[in-house]
Amino acid sequence: MERIYFLAPNIEITKKIVDVLLLDRIEERHIHVLAKRNTPLENLPEASFLQKSDFIPALEQGMAIGGFAGIVLGAFALAFIGDLKQGGMIILACALAGVGFGAWVSSMVGSSIGSRRLKQFASAIENGEFLMMIDVPAKRADSVEQLVKDRHPEATHGGTELTPSFP
């Protein structure tokens, strides 16, 4: 999946873009709109917690760092214990504990801060623009991007990125 970003100047244009996307058979669950806090979105599909926060990237980083730290701690513990029969189990247990602890701590931090990817749009959102995030299969990304540009040139393209298909 790829995520396409567009900034629409107002809610009317945002609604029209959503209508164009729906007619192009993009499901509503793949369209996410983010606006300034306390701005009514009416019937627009609002961005969820996972799109607004840094939860998923922080979770991934925490798991990687915690797993690595657990392996290092397990190897260090093994050097002092010296029991090679249980060495693999000690390293595995420490790695799993590190993954779990790293995931827990980093996801708590990630859920409390805004998405790093969306920081570049923060000033536009604060000025009243509407950020649209459109998730499409990679093979359709160019055509969907061109469709929005052709139908609504007043919308500003904010880039495209690869994204996991689950959030």
OpenMM code with the backbone's topology and positions (N, CA, C; nanometers):
from openmm import Vec3, app, unit

residues = "MET GLU ARG ILE TYR PHE LEU ALA PRO ASN ILE GLU ILE THR LYS LYS ILE VAL ASP VAL LEU LEU LEU ASP ARG ILE GLU GLU ARG HIS ILE HIS VAL LEU ALA LYS ARG ASN THR PRO LEU GLU ASN LEU PRO GLU ALA SER PHE LEU GLN LYS SER ASP PHE ILE PRO ALA LEU GLU GLN GLY MET ALA ILE GLY GLY PHE ALA GLY ILE VAL LEU GLY ALA PHE ALA LEU ALA PHE ILE GLY ASP LEU LYS GLN GLY GLY MET ILE ILE LEU ALA CYS ALA LEU ALA GLY VAL GLY PHE GLY ALA TRP VAL SER SER MET VAL GLY SER SER ILE GLY SER ARG ARG LEU LYS GLN PHE ALA SER ALA ILE GLU ASN GLY GLU PHE LEU MET MET ILE ASP VAL PRO ALA LYS ARG ALA ASP SER VAL GLU GLN LEU VAL LYS ASP ARG HIS PRO GLU ALA THR HIS GLY GLY THR GLU LEU THR PRO SER PHE PRO".split()
positions = [
    Vec3(0.0845, -0.1188, 0.0000),
    Vec3(0.0000, 0.0000, 0.0000),
    Vec3(0.0884, 0.1243, 0.0000),
    Vec3(0.0352, 0.2267, -0.0608),
    Vec3(0.0999, 0.3571, -0.0571),
    Vec3(0.0018, 0.4578, -0.0012),
    Vec3(0.0553, 0.5522, 0.0715),
    Vec3(-0.0275, 0.6596, 0.1265),
    Vec3(0.0043, 0.7865, 0.0496),
    Vec3(-0.1014, 0.8481, -0.0041),
    Vec3(-0.0895, 0.9731, -0.0785),
    Vec3(-0.1422, 1.0846, 0.0108),
    Vec3(-0.0671, 1.1934, 0.0204),
    Vec3(-0.1057, 1.3069, 0.1042),
    Vec3(-0.1490, 1.4243, 0.0157),
    Vec3(-0.2612, 1.4850, 0.0522),
    Vec3(-0.3079, 1.6067, -0.0129),
    Vec3(-0.3553, 1.7035, 0.0941),
    Vec3(-0.3324, 1.8316, 0.0703),
    Vec3(-0.3871, 1.9367, 0.1552),
    Vec3(-0.4969, 2.0066, 0.0756),
    Vec3(-0.6173, 2.0077, 0.1316),
    Vec3(-0.7298, 2.0765, 0.0692),
    Vec3(-0.7534, 2.2068, 0.1445),
    Vec3(-0.7852, 2.3144, 0.0731),
    Vec3(-0.7960, 2.4452, 0.1389),
    Vec3(-0.9168, 2.4615, 0.2306),
    Vec3(-1.0240, 2.3849, 0.2071),
    Vec3(-1.1435, 2.3994, 0.2905),
    Vec3(-1.2246, 2.2704, 0.2898),
    Vec3(-1.3308, 2.2687, 0.3688),
    Vec3(-1.4095, 2.1467, 0.3839),
    Vec3(-1.4880, 2.1131, 0.2571),
    Vec3(-1.5312, 2.2139, 0.1818),
    Vec3(-1.6068, 2.1876, 0.0600),
    Vec3(-1.5211, 2.1129, -0.0427),
    Vec3(-1.3991, 2.1591, -0.0615),
    Vec3(-1.3078, 2.0921, -0.1556),
    Vec3(-1.2763, 1.9519, -0.1043),
    Vec3(-1.2565, 1.9379, 0.0250),
    Vec3(-1.2273, 1.8068, 0.0839),
    Vec3(-1.3411, 1.7094, 0.0552),
    Vec3(-1.4641, 1.7545, 0.0730),
    Vec3(-1.5798, 1.6687, 0.0445),
    Vec3(-1.5840, 1.6283, -0.1028),
    Vec3(-1.5551, 1.7227, -0.1908),
    Vec3(-1.5560, 1.6927, -0.3346),
    Vec3(-1.4476, 1.5910, -0.3700),
    Vec3(-1.3308, 1.6038, -0.3082),
    Vec3(-1.2233, 1.5074, -0.3344),
    Vec3(-1.2627, 1.3692, -0.2839),
    Vec3(-1.3229, 1.3636, -0.1662),
    Vec3(-1.3692, 1.2350, -0.1130),
    Vec3(-1.4712, 1.1726, -0.2080),
    Vec3(-1.5620, 1.2534, -0.2607),
    Vec3(-1.6607, 1.2015, -0.3561),
    Vec3(-1.5932, 1.1452, -0.4818),
    Vec3(-1.4930, 1.2163, -0.5326),
    Vec3(-1.4189, 1.1681, -0.6505),
    Vec3(-1.3508, 1.0350, -0.6196),
    Vec3(-1.2923, 1.0250, -0.5021),
    Vec3(-1.2237, 0.9014, -0.4634),
    Vec3(-1.3216, 0.7860, -0.4479),
    Vec3(-1.4360, 0.8123, -0.3880),
    Vec3(-1.5366, 0.7074, -0.3721),
    Vec3(-1.5882, 0.6601, -0.5077),
    Vec3(-1.6084, 0.7530, -0.6002),
    Vec3(-1.6515, 0.7153, -0.7354),
    Vec3(-1.5443, 0.6360, -0.8088),
    Vec3(-1.4189, 0.6576, -0.7695),
    Vec3(-1.3077, 0.5827, -0.8294),
    Vec3(-1.2847, 0.4496, -0.7573),
    Vec3(-1.3790, 0.4102, -0.6758),
    Vec3(-1.3810, 0.2828, -0.6031),
    Vec3(-1.2698, 0.2693, -0.4984),
    Vec3(-1.2410, 0.3801, -0.4327),
    Vec3(-1.1529, 0.3743, -0.3164),
    Vec3(-1.2449, 0.3723, -0.1953),
    Vec3(-1.2313, 0.2693, -0.1160),
    Vec3(-1.3206, 0.2536, -0.0016),
    Vec3(-1.2969, 0.3643, 0.1009),
    Vec3(-1.4049, 0.4024, 0.1694),
    Vec3(-1.3975, 0.5095, 0.2682),
    Vec3(-1.2981, 0.4775, 0.3791),
    Vec3(-1.2814, 0.3494, 0.4118),
    Vec3(-1.1887, 0.3130, 0.5190),
    Vec3(-1.0423, 0.3378, 0.4811),
    Vec3(-1.0164, 0.3688, 0.3535),
    Vec3(-0.8803, 0.3988, 0.3079),
    Vec3(-0.8579, 0.5487, 0.2885),
    Vec3(-0.9552, 0.6282, 0.3295),
    Vec3(-0.9452, 0.7740, 0.3194),
    Vec3(-0.9481, 0.8291, 0.4623),
    Vec3(-0.8505, 0.9111, 0.4946),
    Vec3(-0.8390, 0.9648, 0.6308),
    Vec3(-0.8207, 1.1167, 0.6219),
    Vec3(-0.9014, 1.1888, 0.6974),
    Vec3(-0.8956, 1.3351, 0.6953),
    Vec3(-0.8561, 1.3848, 0.8340),
    Vec3(-0.7634, 1.4778, 0.8344),
    Vec3(-0.7164, 1.5381, 0.9590),
    Vec3(-0.7296, 1.6893, 0.9463),
    Vec3(-0.7885, 1.7510, 1.0485),
    Vec3(-0.8080, 1.8959, 1.0482),
    Vec3(-0.7646, 1.9530, 1.1827),
    Vec3(-0.7674, 2.0832, 1.1894),
    Vec3(-0.7352, 2.1535, 1.3132),
    Vec3(-0.8282, 2.1049, 1.4246),
    Vec3(-0.7742, 2.0967, 1.5451),
    Vec3(-0.8518, 2.0503, 1.6606),
    Vec3(-0.9821, 2.1300, 1.6721),
    Vec3(-1.0895, 2.0589, 1.7046),
    Vec3(-1.2242, 2.1142, 1.7221),
    Vec3(-1.2889, 2.1628, 1.5922),
    Vec3(-1.2346, 2.1203, 1.4781),
    Vec3(-1.2985, 2.1521, 1.3508),
    Vec3(-1.3963, 2.0395, 1.3182),
    Vec3(-1.5235, 2.0721, 1.2988),
    Vec3(-1.6185, 1.9658, 1.2660),
    Vec3(-1.5905, 1.9106, 1.1255),
    Vec3(-1.5809, 1.7792, 1.1156),
    Vec3(-1.5539, 1.7149, 0.9871),
    Vec3(-1.6816, 1.6700, 0.9162),
    Vec3(-1.7941, 1.6944, 0.9816),
    Vec3(-1.9238, 1.6549, 0.9281),
    Vec3(-1.9215, 1.5059, 0.8950),
    Vec3(-1.9405, 1.4679, 0.7703),
    Vec3(-1.9454, 1.3250, 0.7348),
    Vec3(-1.8137, 1.2733, 0.6759),
    Vec3(-1.7078, 1.3488, 0.6872),
    Vec3(-1.5795, 1.3065, 0.6308),
    Vec3(-1.5171, 1.1966, 0.7165),
    Vec3(-1.4441, 1.1053, 0.6544),
    Vec3(-1.3786, 0.9978, 0.7320),
    Vec3(-1.2586, 1.0518, 0.8098),
    Vec3(-1.2728, 1.0537, 0.9405),
    Vec3(-1.1699, 1.1122, 1.0267),
    Vec3(-1.0505, 1.0182, 1.0428),
    Vec3(-0.9310, 1.0760, 1.0483),
    Vec3(-0.8095, 0.9988, 1.0731),
    Vec3(-0.8163, 0.9374, 1.2126),
    Vec3(-0.7742, 0.8145, 1.2234),
    Vec3(-0.7798, 0.7442, 1.3520),
    Vec3(-0.6556, 0.7747, 1.4361),
    Vec3(-0.6565, 0.7205, 1.5552),
    Vec3(-0.5440, 0.7323, 1.6472),
    Vec3(-0.4138, 0.6856, 1.5816),
    Vec3(-0.4194, 0.5756, 1.5056),
    Vec3(-0.2985, 0.5216, 1.4439),
    Vec3(-0.2432, 0.6139, 1.3359),
    Vec3(-0.3283, 0.6884, 1.2678),
    Vec3(-0.2792, 0.7823, 1.1668),
    Vec3(-0.2289, 0.9121, 1.2295),
    Vec3(-0.2840, 0.9500, 1.3442),
    Vec3(-0.2477, 1.0768, 1.4068),
    Vec3(-0.1239, 1.0677, 1.4952),
    Vec3(-0.0959, 0.9511, 1.5492),
    Vec3(0.0127, 0.9378, 1.6464),
    Vec3(0.1328, 0.8644, 1.5864),
    Vec3(0.2359, 0.8548, 1.6654),
    Vec3(0.3574, 0.7841, 1.6251),
    Vec3(0.3597, 0.6427, 1.6843),
    Vec3(0.2439, 0.5872, 1.7149),
    Vec3(0.2335, 0.4594, 1.7848),
    Vec3(0.3061, 0.3466, 1.7109),
    Vec3(0.2757, 0.3228, 1.5848),
    Vec3(0.3322, 0.2091, 1.5104),
    Vec3(0.4836, 0.2233, 1.4917),
    Vec3(0.5354, 0.3381, 1.4422),
    Vec3(0.6813, 0.3494, 1.4301),
    Vec3(0.7537, 0.3352, 1.5639),
    Vec3(0.6965, 0.3915, 1.6688),
    Vec3(0.7596, 0.3810, 1.8016),
    Vec3(0.7580, 0.2367, 1.8497),
    Vec3(0.6485, 0.1652, 1.8268),
    Vec3(0.6383, 0.0243, 1.8645),
    Vec3(0.7453, -0.0582, 1.7936),
    Vec3(0.7608, -0.0360, 1.6634),
    Vec3(0.8618, -0.1097, 1.5865),
    Vec3(1.0024, -0.0805, 1.6371),
    Vec3(1.0324, 0.0465, 1.6619),
    Vec3(1.1656, 0.0831, 1.7098),
    Vec3(1.1909, 0.0266, 1.8488),
    Vec3(1.0908, 0.0319, 1.9343),
    Vec3(1.1059, -0.0209, 2.0696),
    Vec3(1.1298, -0.1704, 2.0710),
    Vec3(1.0607, -0.2434, 1.9830),
    Vec3(1.0804, -0.3878, 1.9750),
    Vec3(1.2228, -0.4207, 1.9289),
    Vec3(1.2710, -0.3478, 1.8287),
    Vec3(1.4057, -0.3732, 1.7774),
    Vec3(1.5129, -0.3405, 1.8810),
    Vec3(1.5024, -0.2238, 1.9408),
    Vec3(1.6025, -0.1836, 2.0396),
    Vec3(1.5948, -0.2716, 2.1637),
    Vec3(1.4723, -0.3006, 2.2095),
    Vec3(1.4558, -0.3867, 2.3262),
    Vec3(1.5061, -0.5278, 2.3023),
    Vec3(1.4808, -0.5823, 2.1833),
    Vec3(1.5307, -0.7160, 2.1501),
    Vec3(1.6822, -0.7211, 2.1475),
    Vec3(1.7428, -0.6188, 2.0866),
    Vec3(1.8890, -0.6135, 2.0825),
    Vec3(1.9470, -0.6002, 2.2225),
    Vec3(1.8880, -0.5127, 2.3027),
    Vec3(1.9358, -0.4950, 2.4404),
    Vec3(1.9194, -0.6235, 2.5202),
    Vec3(1.8104, -0.6959, 2.4977),
    Vec3(1.7887, -0.8235, 2.5668),
    Vec3(1.8917, -0.9277, 2.5290),
    Vec3(1.9279, -0.9329, 2.4018),
    Vec3(2.0312, -1.0280, 2.3572),
    Vec3(2.1651, -0.9945, 2.4208),
    Vec3(2.1992, -0.8661, 2.4226),
    Vec3(2.3255, -0.8232, 2.4842),
    Vec3(2.3249, -0.8553, 2.6336),
    Vec3(2.2149, -0.8271, 2.7013),
    Vec3(2.2037, -0.8566, 2.8439),
    Vec3(2.2116, -1.0077, 2.8684),
    Vec3(2.1455, -1.0857, 2.7823),
    Vec3(2.1505, -1.2315, 2.7955),
    Vec3(2.2910, -1.2854, 2.7767),
    Vec3(2.3641, -1.2315, 2.6787),
    Vec3(2.5024, -1.2750, 2.6559),
    Vec3(2.5912, -1.2345, 2.7732),
    Vec3(2.5669, -1.1166, 2.8263),
    Vec3(2.6427, -1.0707, 2.9421),
    Vec3(2.6150, -1.1608, 3.0633),
    Vec3(2.4880, -1.1947, 3.0848),
    Vec3(2.4510, -1.2833, 3.1958),
    Vec3(2.5119, -1.4216, 3.1757),
    Vec3(2.5150, -1.4678, 3.0539),
    Vec3(2.5712, -1.5991, 3.0227),
    Vec3(2.7208, -1.6032, 3.0519),
    Vec3(2.7882, -1.4904, 3.0299),
    Vec3(2.9318, -1.4845, 3.0577),
    Vec3(2.9591, -1.5035, 3.2072),
    Vec3(2.8704, -1.4565, 3.2919),
    Vec3(2.8889, -1.4730, 3.4356),
    Vec3(2.8396, -1.6083, 3.4863),
    Vec3(2.7323, -1.6585, 3.4277),
    Vec3(2.6783, -1.7872, 3.4723),
    Vec3(2.7638, -1.9012, 3.4194),
    Vec3(2.8007, -1.8930, 3.2936),
    Vec3(2.8892, -1.9921, 3.2348),
    Vec3(2.8259, -2.1269, 3.2049),
    Vec3(2.6966, -2.1403, 3.2211),
    Vec3(2.6288, -2.2671, 3.1951),
    Vec3(2.5794, -2.2681, 3.0505),
    Vec3(2.6567, -2.3319, 2.9626),
    Vec3(2.6220, -2.3318, 2.8210),
    Vec3(2.4988, -2.4161, 2.7900),
    Vec3(2.4618, -2.5091, 2.8794),
    Vec3(2.3424, -2.5905, 2.8559),
    Vec3(2.2171, -2.5039, 2.8532),
    Vec3(2.2141, -2.4050, 2.9379),
    Vec3(2.0980, -2.3176, 2.9455),
    Vec3(2.1223, -2.1829, 2.8758),
    Vec3(2.2340, -2.1693, 2.8091),
    Vec3(2.2719, -2.0421, 2.7471),
    Vec3(2.1721, -1.9920, 2.6447),
    Vec3(2.1273, -2.0811, 2.5574),
    Vec3(2.0311, -2.0407, 2.4552),
    Vec3(1.9002, -1.9942, 2.5152),
    Vec3(1.8565, -2.0640, 2.6195),
    Vec3(1.7313, -2.0270, 2.6851),
    Vec3(1.7443, -1.8927, 2.7578),
    Vec3(1.8591, -1.8686, 2.8163),
    Vec3(1.8803, -1.7416, 2.8863),
    Vec3(1.8772, -1.6260, 2.7864),
    Vec3(1.9478, -1.6416, 2.6754),
    Vec3(1.9511, -1.5350, 2.5745),
    Vec3(1.8124, -1.5139, 2.5143),
    Vec3(1.7425, -1.6243, 2.4849),
    Vec3(1.6078, -1.6129, 2.4294),
    Vec3(1.5130, -1.5434, 2.5272),
    Vec3(1.5183, -1.5827, 2.6533),
    Vec3(1.4307, -1.5216, 2.7538),
    Vec3(1.4604, -1.3724, 2.7686),
    Vec3(1.5872, -1.3369, 2.7703),
    Vec3(1.6237, -1.1954, 2.7821),
    Vec3(1.5815, -1.1172, 2.6575),
    Vec3(1.5977, -1.1781, 2.5406),
    Vec3(1.5567, -1.1111, 2.4166),
    Vec3(1.4057, -1.0882, 2.4148),
    Vec3(1.3296, -1.1889, 2.4526),
    Vec3(1.1836, -1.1738, 2.4552),
    Vec3(1.1395, -1.0708, 2.5585),
    Vec3(1.2035, -1.0720, 2.6727),
    Vec3(1.1715, -0.9717, 2.7746),
    Vec3(1.2059, -0.8318, 2.7235),
    Vec3(1.3182, -0.8195, 2.6543),
    Vec3(1.3579, -0.6901, 2.5980),
    Vec3(1.2605, -0.6422, 2.4911),
    Vec3(1.2158, -0.7337, 2.4051),
    Vec3(1.1177, -0.6978, 2.3021),
    Vec3(0.9891, -0.6489, 2.3682),
    Vec3(0.9411, -0.7227, 2.4658),
    Vec3(0.8177, -0.6839, 2.5337),
    Vec3(0.8289, -0.5508, 2.6057),
    Vec3(0.9370, -0.5334, 2.6806),
    Vec3(0.9557, -0.4091, 2.7544),
    Vec3(0.9746, -0.2908, 2.6586),
    Vec3(1.0569, -0.3110, 2.5556),
    Vec3(1.0798, -0.2040, 2.4575),
    Vec3(0.9523, -0.1647, 2.3854),
    Vec3(0.8707, -0.2645, 2.3480),
    Vec3(0.7444, -0.2362, 2.2802),
    Vec3(0.6501, -0.1583, 2.3715),
    Vec3(0.6423, -0.1996, 2.4961),
    Vec3(0.5522, -0.1339, 2.5907),
    Vec3(0.5915, 0.0118, 2.6135),
    Vec3(0.7180, 0.0340, 2.6469),
    Vec3(0.7635, 0.1694, 2.6788),
    Vec3(0.7545, 0.2608, 2.5565),
    Vec3(0.8053, 0.2148, 2.4446),
    Vec3(0.8082, 0.3028, 2.3272),
    Vec3(0.6691, 0.3289, 2.2708),
    Vec3(0.5794, 0.2310, 2.2782),
    Vec3(0.4441, 0.2557, 2.2278),
    Vec3(0.3695, 0.3543, 2.3171),
    Vec3(0.3996, 0.3534, 2.4471),
    Vec3(0.3381, 0.4530, 2.5364),
    Vec3(0.3863, 0.5931, 2.4996),
    Vec3(0.5147, 0.6048, 2.4708),
    Vec3(0.5682, 0.7351, 2.4299),
    Vec3(0.5120, 0.7737, 2.2934),
    Vec3(0.5128, 0.6800, 2.1991),
    Vec3(0.4639, 0.7074, 2.0638),
    Vec3(0.3179, 0.7462, 2.0597),
    Vec3(0.2388, 0.6904, 2.1498),
    Vec3(0.0961, 0.7229, 2.1501),
    Vec3(0.0686, 0.8616, 2.2069),
    Vec3(0.1648, 0.9164, 2.2781),
    Vec3(0.1432, 1.0472, 2.3397),
    Vec3(0.1949, 1.1626, 2.2546),
    Vec3(0.2626, 1.1324, 2.1457),
    Vec3(0.3128, 1.2397, 2.0592),
    Vec3(0.2513, 1.2265, 1.9203),
    Vec3(0.2472, 1.3354, 1.8496),
    Vec3(0.1944, 1.3346, 1.7140),
    Vec3(0.2889, 1.2639, 1.6190),
    Vec3(0.2366, 1.2257, 1.5067),
    Vec3(0.3150, 1.1554, 1.4065),
    Vec3(0.4276, 1.2437, 1.3522),
    Vec3(0.5473, 1.1871, 1.3491),
    Vec3(0.6613, 1.2612, 1.2935),
    Vec3(0.6400, 1.2894, 1.1456),
    Vec3(0.5731, 1.1998, 1.0764),
    Vec3(0.5489, 1.2164, 0.9331),
    Vec3(0.4550, 1.3344, 0.9059),
    Vec3(0.3659, 1.3622, 0.9980),
    Vec3(0.2668, 1.4680, 0.9766),
    Vec3(0.3144, 1.6058, 1.0210),
    Vec3(0.4330, 1.6141, 1.0806),
    Vec3(0.4839, 1.7440, 1.1281),
    Vec3(0.4972, 1.8453, 1.0153),
    Vec3(0.5317, 1.7982, 0.8970),
    Vec3(0.5484, 1.8913, 0.7857),
    Vec3(0.4165, 1.9574, 0.7447),
    Vec3(0.3037, 1.8984, 0.7852),
    Vec3(0.1732, 1.9538, 0.7520),
    Vec3(0.1129, 2.0341, 0.8672),
    Vec3(0.1797, 2.0415, 0.9805),
    Vec3(0.1232, 2.1020, 1.1013),
    Vec3(0.0818, 2.2478, 1.0814),
    Vec3(0.1657, 2.3273, 1.0182),
    Vec3(0.1308, 2.4690, 1.0028),
    Vec3(0.0127, 2.4864, 0.9076),
    Vec3(0.0057, 2.4058, 0.8024),
    Vec3(-0.1077, 2.4149, 0.7098),
    Vec3(-0.2376, 2.3751, 0.7798),
    Vec3(-0.2316, 2.2712, 0.8622),
    Vec3(-0.3507, 2.2275, 0.9365),
    Vec3(-0.3934, 2.3364, 1.0348),
    Vec3(-0.2976, 2.3971, 1.1033),
    Vec3(-0.3292, 2.5052, 1.1977),
    Vec3(-0.3884, 2.6270, 1.1266),
    Vec3(-0.3546, 2.6436, 0.9986),
    Vec3(-0.4094, 2.7555, 0.9205),
    Vec3(-0.5451, 2.7218, 0.8589),
    Vec3(-0.6010, 2.6062, 0.8944),
    Vec3(-0.7358, 2.5731, 0.8502),
    Vec3(-0.7461, 2.4778, 0.7322),
    Vec3(-0.6329, 2.4299, 0.6811),
    Vec3(-0.6395, 2.3355, 0.5693),
    Vec3(-0.6706, 2.1955, 0.6217),
    Vec3(-0.7156, 2.1104, 0.5321),
    Vec3(-0.7528, 1.9733, 0.5657),
    Vec3(-0.6527, 1.8778, 0.5018),
    Vec3(-0.5910, 1.7947, 0.5841),
    Vec3(-0.4965, 1.6954, 0.5342),
    Vec3(-0.5725, 1.5680, 0.5001),
    Vec3(-0.5521, 1.5208, 0.3780),
    Vec3(-0.6130, 1.3952, 0.3343),
    Vec3(-0.5037, 1.2917, 0.3173),
    Vec3(-0.5257, 1.1746, 0.3756),
    Vec3(-0.4342, 1.0621, 0.3605),
    Vec3(-0.5125, 0.9522, 0.2902),
    Vec3(-0.4661, 0.9130, 0.1741),
    Vec3(-0.5381, 0.8166, 0.0916),
    Vec3(-0.4499, 0.6934, 0.0754),
    Vec3(-0.4978, 0.5798, 0.1226),
    Vec3(-0.4228, 0.4545, 0.1126),
    Vec3(-0.4732, 0.3754, -0.0068),
    Vec3(-0.3822, 0.3481, -0.1002),
    Vec3(-0.4184, 0.2738, -0.2214),
    Vec3(-0.3104, 0.1706, -0.2505),
    Vec3(-0.3453, 0.0663, -0.3273),
    Vec3(-0.2417, -0.0272, -0.3707),
    Vec3(-0.1364, 0.0472, -0.4542),
    Vec3(-0.0134, 0.0025, -0.4439),
    Vec3(0.0979, 0.0719, -0.5106),
    Vec3(0.0738, 0.0899, -0.6599),
    Vec3(0.0110, -0.0066, -0.7237),
    Vec3(-0.0105, 0.0029, -0.8691),
    Vec3(-0.1125, 0.1104, -0.9071),
    Vec3(-0.1935, 0.1563, -0.8110),
    Vec3(-0.2943, 0.2590, -0.8389),
    Vec3(-0.2520, 0.3981, -0.7913),
    Vec3(-0.1419, 0.4072, -0.7222),
    Vec3(-0.1031, 0.5347, -0.6591),
    Vec3(-0.0897, 0.6484, -0.7611),
    Vec3(-0.0216, 0.6245, -0.8710),
    Vec3(-0.0015, 0.7310, -0.9697),
    Vec3(-0.1331, 0.7776, -1.0308),
    Vec3(-0.2214, 0.6832, -1.0634),
    Vec3(-0.3482, 0.7215, -1.1269),
    Vec3(-0.4387, 0.7968, -1.0295),
    Vec3(-0.4412, 0.7568, -0.9031),
    Vec3(-0.5232, 0.8267, -0.8042),
    Vec3(-0.4676, 0.9661, -0.7795),
    Vec3(-0.3375, 0.9766, -0.7685),
    Vec3(-0.2740, 1.1073, -0.7495),
    Vec3(-0.3084, 1.2001, -0.8660),
    Vec3(-0.2986, 1.1490, -0.9881),
    Vec3(-0.3286, 1.2292, -1.1065),
    Vec3(-0.4763, 1.2671, -1.1125),
    Vec3(-0.5623, 1.1763, -1.0719),
    Vec3(-0.7063, 1.2035, -1.0697),
    Vec3(-0.7382, 1.3227, -0.9795),
    Vec3(-0.6825, 1.3236, -0.8603),
    Vec3(-0.7077, 1.4340, -0.7672),
    Vec3(-0.6474, 1.5631, -0.8220),
    Vec3(-0.5277, 1.5572, -0.8778),
    Vec3(-0.4652, 1.6772, -0.9340),
    Vec3(-0.5465, 1.7342, -1.0493),
    Vec3(-0.6005, 1.6456, -1.1352),
    Vec3(-0.6778, 1.6909, -1.2510),
    Vec3(-0.8118, 1.7514, -1.2100),
    Vec3(-0.8807, 1.6874, -1.1178),
    Vec3(-1.0146, 1.7313, -1.0786),
    Vec3(-1.0122, 1.8486, -0.9811),
    Vec3(-0.9078, 1.8552, -0.8984),
    Vec3(-0.9008, 1.9602, -0.7962),
    Vec3(-0.7581, 2.0164, -0.7871),
    Vec3(-0.7216, 2.1007, -0.8828),
    Vec3(-0.5860, 2.1572, -0.8817),
    Vec3(-0.5593, 2.2474, -0.7613),
    Vec3(-0.6649, 2.2897, -0.6914),
    Vec3(-0.6454, 2.3734, -0.5722),
    Vec3(-0.5928, 2.2926, -0.4542),
    Vec3(-0.5996, 2.1603, -0.4614),
    Vec3(-0.5431, 2.0742, -0.3567),
    Vec3(-0.3926, 2.0618, -0.3802),
    Vec3(-0.3179, 2.0692, -0.2740),
    Vec3(-0.1721, 2.0614, -0.2822),
    Vec3(-0.1262, 1.9197, -0.2526),
    Vec3(-0.0465, 1.8633, -0.3437),
    Vec3(0.0062, 1.7284, -0.3220),
    Vec3(0.1175, 1.7359, -0.2182),
    Vec3(0.1098, 1.6495, -0.1175),
    Vec3(0.2071, 1.6528, -0.0086),
    Vec3(0.3037, 1.5371, -0.0087),
    Vec3(0.2989, 1.4527, -0.1120),
    Vec3(0.3919, 1.3416, -0.1202),
    Vec3(0.3227, 1.2069, -0.1126),
    Vec3(0.4030, 1.1043, -0.1309),
    Vec3(0.3552, 0.9655, -0.1277),
    Vec3(0.4580, 0.8845, -0.0514),
    Vec3(0.4101, 0.7861, 0.0255),
    Vec3(0.5022, 0.6993, 0.0984),
    Vec3(0.4458, 0.5587, 0.1061),
    Vec3(0.5349, 0.4629, 0.1208),
    Vec3(0.4917, 0.3266, 0.1455),
    Vec3(0.4389, 0.3189, 0.2875),
    Vec3(0.3340, 0.2419, 0.3069),
    Vec3(0.2750, 0.2307, 0.4401),
    Vec3(0.2289, 0.0879, 0.4639),
    Vec3(0.2341, 0.0424, 0.5875),
    Vec3(0.1791, -0.0899, 0.6146),
    Vec3(0.0307, -0.0915, 0.5859),
    Vec3(-0.0226, -0.2037, 0.5465),
    Vec3(-0.1631, -0.2082, 0.5090),
    Vec3(-0.2585, -0.2154, 0.6256),
    Vec3(-0.2106, -0.2437, 0.7482),
    Vec3(-0.3042, -0.2600, 0.8597),
    Vec3(-0.3475, -0.1333, 0.9293),
    Vec3(-0.2634, -0.0230, 0.9454),
    Vec3(-0.3170, 0.0906, 1.0196),
    Vec3(-0.4004, 0.1729, 0.9363),
] * unit.nanometer
topology = app.Topology()
chain = topology.addChain("A")
for resn in residues:
    res = topology.addResidue(resn, chain)
    for name in ("N", "CA", "C"):
        topology.addAtom(name, app.Element.getBySymbol(name[0]), res)
